[in-house]
Amino acid sequence: MFKASTLKNLARSVASKNNTMTPMAVRAFSSNNQPEGGMNYGMFAGAAVLASGAAYMMNEKKEVASVAAAADSYPPHDLSPNVKTLPGWIQAGCGNDEYICPEKGATFSCKEPLPKNLPDLTNHANLCTDALKADMGIYERLRTRKTSLGVNLGHCIKTGIDNKGHPMITTCGIVAGDEESWTVFAELMDKVVSARHGGYSPYAQHPSDMNPANISNTKIDPTGKYIITARCRTGRSVRGFRLPPCNSFEERREIERLVVEGLLNMTGELKGEYFPLCGSRSYPAKPKGMSEAKEEQLRSRGNLFQEPDSTLLLSSGCGRHWPDARGIFHNENMDFFVWINEEDHMRIISMEKGDNIKAIFNRFAKSTEAIKEVLQANKYDFMHNEHLGFILTCPSNLGTGLRAGAMVKLPHLSARKDFKQICAKLSLQARGCAGVDSASVGGTWDISNADRLGKSETTLVNIFIEGVANFIKWEGMLERGESIEDQLAAAKPGVLSV
């Protein structure tokens, strides 16, 4: 247990008159420990990114008098009242400043000038620090560089420096503070991307295919006995803004405004309502955020994201100004959700009970197109390039950012000692019922595609469909006492066994 602290002095007015941002990095998602590699693939940001970013930076220099006037126990000048009920080590990452918490080992500062030397990385184990240890000159070469939106190398690597990682659980340890981070710091970013995505080349091009007609017609769970729920989720980022690790207070509010405008224009099965987090004051239609009753409804259904409660997130800067300008949109059927300003600008989720992944993907594809149209009407667009696909905060989600998954009952198959190896052979991954590194309950597992980058959306969904269909077939065979060894030996990703 951690001792709670009010940390009254933490919430001092640290917001400077030029709205200086002081963020860091985001969750370093788990990955397989794959060979390192990668080279600088050049600049992809382009004139459009620089122009829109420069325009936004000019606007940010204006004073926000209304915010200053309403600075009574609320960001950016203080902590929100609901954050003040949390343990002190969480409060430390929810104000305006960077996350510095010696109790949790978070001591690396992103403030310029960055230190000439990194701390001792001997006991660190993540993809970022692995790359830095292999070539300590990288830090010196990149230390003084900065993107046009003001992101420095420290913002990207802080999560990997503050959090040493675990030798048995390899994480990325790095994030992007804006779209340009992937090019300005490419010498380091390329190595992490290659290691996380199976040797992905800095010269490779990422394919995209969001056409629902190309989804497999295979019935995953013919009896309806094994799959509880299925879903597709992805992330999207709005070009011209910094990413959540480095968003300023006003920037985050503008992202919320733009995205919510797009969501509220959707019709038919996607029509719905936006609910800011309880306590958020950013959304005029709900100036106090969602009600406690609504919060409890969403939390009990597992649809609501919570305050950042890990040092990976807190070191990232994604917790700053919490809960302002964060929220969740859902449609009337509550089978389509969009999280706003959590770890990415948008986290888009389409789900329902059963195995109808084709209907889920169709809803998912329609929603992303509808949001894109509204953004383009406002002279914005999604972050995307031909090399990395859709740009998101963490290297693990580059490309499609897509995770097609299902909660599946596999007590017999998952009891095998080689279950995780079977998953890897079919390009799938298995998580427990509560997400990454959690345990299974009663043989129920969250099964999803393992890859994100280098394959199109429909290809990844089809790998999931055929793979889980195989799992369910093999589970039935094991229930009947039949051998599955021959089928396992012949199994391939995206191919239905016969």
Secondary structure as the mmCIF struct_conf table of DSSP 4:
data_model
#
loop_
_struct_conf.conf_type_id
_struct_conf.id
_struct_conf.beg_label_comp_id
_struct_conf.beg_label_asym_id
_struct_conf.beg_label_seq_id
_struct_conf.end_label_comp_id
_struct_conf.end_label_asym_id
_struct_conf.end_label_seq_id
HELX_RH_3T_P HELX_RH_3T_P1 LYS A 8 ALA A 11
TURN_TY1_P TURN_TY1_P1 LYS A 17 ASN A 18
STRN STRN1 SER A 30 SER A 30
BEND BEND1 ALA A 45 ALA A 45
HELX_RH_AL_P HELX_RH_AL_P1 GLY A 46 GLU A 60
TURN_TY1_P TURN_TY1_P2 LYS A 61 LYS A 61
BEND BEND2 LYS A 62 LYS A 62
HELX_RH_AL_P HELX_RH_AL_P2 ALA A 65 ALA A 69
TURN_TY1_P TURN_TY1_P3 ALA A 70 ALA A 70
BEND BEND3 ASP A 72 SER A 73
TURN_TY1_P TURN_TY1_P4 PRO A 75 HIS A 77
BEND BEND4 ASP A 78 ASP A 78
TURN_TY1_P TURN_TY1_P5 PRO A 81 ASN A 82
HELX_RH_3T_P HELX_RH_3T_P2 VAL A 83 THR A 85
BEND BEND5 LEU A 86 LEU A 86
HELX_RH_AL_P HELX_RH_AL_P3 GLY A 88 GLN A 91
TURN_TY1_P TURN_TY1_P6 ALA A 92 GLY A 93
BEND BEND6 CYS A 94 ASP A 97
STRN STRN2 CYS A 101 CYS A 101
HELX_RH_3T_P HELX_RH_3T_P3 PRO A 102 LYS A 104
TURN_TY1_P TURN_TY1_P7 GLY A 105 GLY A 105
STRN STRN3 ALA A 106 ALA A 106
BEND BEND7 LYS A 111 PRO A 113
HELX_LH_PP_P HELX_LH_PP_P1 LEU A 114 PRO A 115
BEND BEND8 LYS A 116 ASN A 117
HELX_LH_PP_P HELX_LH_PP_P2 LEU A 118 ASP A 120
TURN_TY1_P TURN_TY1_P8 THR A 122 ASN A 123
STRN STRN4 ALA A 125 ALA A 125
BEND BEND9 ASN A 126 ASN A 126
HELX_RH_AL_P HELX_RH_AL_P4 LEU A 127 ALA A 134
TURN_TY1_P TURN_TY1_P9 MET A 136 MET A 136
HELX_RH_AL_P HELX_RH_AL_P5 GLY A 137 LEU A 142
TURN_TY1_P TURN_TY1_P10 ARG A 143 THR A 144
STRN STRN5 LYS A 146 LYS A 146
TURN_TY1_P TURN_TY1_P11 SER A 148 LEU A 149
STRN STRN6 ASN A 152 ASN A 152
HELX_RH_AL_P HELX_RH_AL_P6 LEU A 153 ASP A 162
STRN STRN7 GLY A 165 HIS A 166
TURN_TY1_P TURN_TY1_P12 PRO A 167 MET A 168
STRN STRN8 ILE A 169 ILE A 169
STRN STRN9 THR A 171 THR A 171
BEND BEND10 GLY A 177 ASP A 178
TURN_TY1_P TURN_TY1_P13 GLU A 179 GLU A 180
HELX_RH_AL_P HELX_RH_AL_P7 SER A 181 VAL A 184
TURN_TY1_P TURN_TY1_P14 PHE A 185 PHE A 185
HELX_RH_AL_P HELX_RH_AL_P8 ALA A 186 ARG A 196
TURN_TY1_P TURN_TY1_P15 HIS A 197 GLY A 198
BEND BEND11 GLY A 199 GLY A 199
TURN_TY1_P TURN_TY1_P16 PRO A 202 TYR A 203
HELX_RH_3T_P HELX_RH_3T_P4 PRO A 212 ASN A 214
BEND BEND12 ILE A 215 ILE A 215
BEND BEND13 ILE A 220 ILE A 220
TURN_TY1_P TURN_TY1_P17 PRO A 222 THR A 223
BEND BEND14 GLY A 224 TYR A 226
STRN STRN10 ILE A 227 ARG A 236
STRN STRN11 VAL A 238 VAL A 238
TURN_TY1_P TURN_TY1_P18 ARG A 239 GLY A 240
BEND BEND15 PHE A 241 PHE A 241
TURN_TY1_P TURN_TY1_P19 PRO A 244 CYS A 246
HELX_RH_AL_P HELX_RH_AL_P9 PHE A 249 LEU A 264
TURN_TY1_P TURN_TY1_P20 ASN A 265 ASN A 265
HELX_RH_3T_P HELX_RH_3T_P5 GLY A 268 LEU A 270
STRN STRN12 GLY A 272 PRO A 276
HELX_LH_PP_P HELX_LH_PP_P3 LEU A 277 LEU A 277
TURN_TY1_P TURN_TY1_P21 CYS A 278 GLY A 279
TURN_TY1_P TURN_TY1_P22 PRO A 284 ALA A 285
BEND BEND16 LYS A 286 LYS A 286
TURN_TY1_P TURN_TY1_P23 PRO A 287 LYS A 288
BEND BEND17 MET A 290 MET A 290
HELX_RH_AL_P HELX_RH_AL_P10 GLU A 292 SER A 300
TURN_TY1_P TURN_TY1_P24 ARG A 301 GLY A 302
BEND BEND18 SER A 310 SER A 310
HELX_RH_AL_P HELX_RH_AL_P11 THR A 311 LEU A 314
TURN_TY1_P TURN_TY1_P25 SER A 315 ALA A 325
STRN STRN13 GLY A 327 ASN A 331
TURN_TY1_P TURN_TY1_P26 GLU A 332 ASN A 333
BEND BEND19 MET A 334 MET A 334
STRN STRN14 PHE A 336 ILE A 340
BEND BEND20 ASN A 341 HIS A 345
STRN STRN15 MET A 346 LYS A 353
BEND BEND21 GLY A 354 ASP A 355
HELX_RH_AL_P HELX_RH_AL_P12 ILE A 357 ALA A 377
TURN_TY1_P TURN_TY1_P27 ASN A 378 LYS A 379
STRN STRN16 PHE A 382 PHE A 382
STRN STRN17 HIS A 384 ASN A 385
TURN_TY1_P TURN_TY1_P28 GLU A 386 LEU A 388
STRN STRN18 GLY A 389 PHE A 390
BEND BEND22 THR A 393 CYS A 394
HELX_RH_3T_P HELX_RH_3T_P6 PRO A 395 ASN A 397
STRN STRN19 GLY A 399 GLY A 399
TURN_TY1_P TURN_TY1_P29 THR A 400 THR A 400
STRN STRN20 ARG A 403 LYS A 409
TURN_TY1_P TURN_TY1_P30 PRO A 411 HIS A 412
HELX_RH_3T_P HELX_RH_3T_P7 LEU A 413 ALA A 415
BEND BEND23 ARG A 416 ARG A 416
TURN_TY1_P TURN_TY1_P31 LYS A 417 ASP A 418
HELX_RH_AL_P HELX_RH_AL_P13 PHE A 419 LYS A 425
TURN_TY1_P TURN_TY1_P32 LEU A 426 SER A 427
STRN STRN21 LEU A 428 ARG A 431
STRN STRN22 GLY A 432 GLY A 432
TURN_TY1_P TURN_TY1_P33 CYS A 433 ALA A 434
STRN STRN23 GLY A 435 GLY A 435
TURN_TY1_P TURN_TY1_P34 VAL A 436 ASP A 437
HELX_LH_PP_P HELX_LH_PP_P4 SER A 438 SER A 440
STRN STRN24 VAL A 441 VAL A 441
TURN_TY1_P TURN_TY1_P35 GLY A 442 GLY A 443
STRN STRN25 THR A 444 ASN A 449
BEND BEND24 ALA A 450 ALA A 450
BEND BEND25 LEU A 453 LYS A 455
HELX_RH_AL_P HELX_RH_AL_P14 GLU A 457 GLU A 479
TURN_TY1_P TURN_TY1_P36 ARG A 480 GLY A 481
HELX_RH_AL_P HELX_RH_AL_P15 GLU A 485 ALA A 490
TURN_TY1_P TURN_TY1_P37 PRO A 493 GLY A 494
#
